[in-house]
Amino acid sequence: MTEKPDHLFQAIGGEKGIELLVDRFYARVLADPKLAPFFAHAPMERLRMMQKEFFSEALGGPLFYSGHSLRQVHAGKGIRKEHLRKFVKHLLATLEDAEQDLGLTRRDVHAIYSRIAIEADRITDDVAESG
């Protein structure tokens, strides 16, 4: 039996679930002293909206990411693989912590994480690591 394309979007609780996830995720990221400096001058409301679109699209929802390519957005920011690993670890921790609140199964958590992490890996492939 194959899952519907929007299975994960529905499992997370649709737009409200994504909003909750993004808010909790950025609370973690902004509290991380290694990651917070990347967001010091970022327009957070816009960033949250872009992230909601990104998550929605990745999980089969109706919103589609309308921002610039991941390469354009992250180029020249000094993002290294260590930063990306921390960022993605915060995503997994956020999903695990929200598992019960959002009514997710362990399988859903890992599927959501995989969909988002695949995209995140493209950032390190696309962004040159400068010394």
C-alpha positions, 0 to 999 in steps of 0.5 A: 500500500502506498501512502498519499503524497500529502500523508506527512503533511496530514500526519503533522497536522497540516499548516498548524502543525508546520507552524508549531514545528517551525516555531519550536525549531527556531527557538532551538536554533536561535538558542544555539550559540553556534547557530544564532549568529547566522540569524542575527540580522535575518528578517525572522518573520520572513524566514519563518514564512519561507521555512513553513513553505519549504516544510509544506512542499517537502511534506506534500502540502499545498504551500510551495516554497517561493524563495530563492534557491537554497544555493543563493540564500546560503552562499557566502554565509560561511556555513560549514558542515558542522553548522548544518549538522547542528541545524539538522540535529535540532530539527530531529530533536524538535520532531522527537519532542513534538511527536506526541503533541502532533500525534506523529508515529516514530515512522512519521518522525523519521520520514519527515526528518528524511525529507527535510534533511535531504534538502539540507544536504544540498546546502553543503553540496552547493555552498563552498566551504571557505576557510 
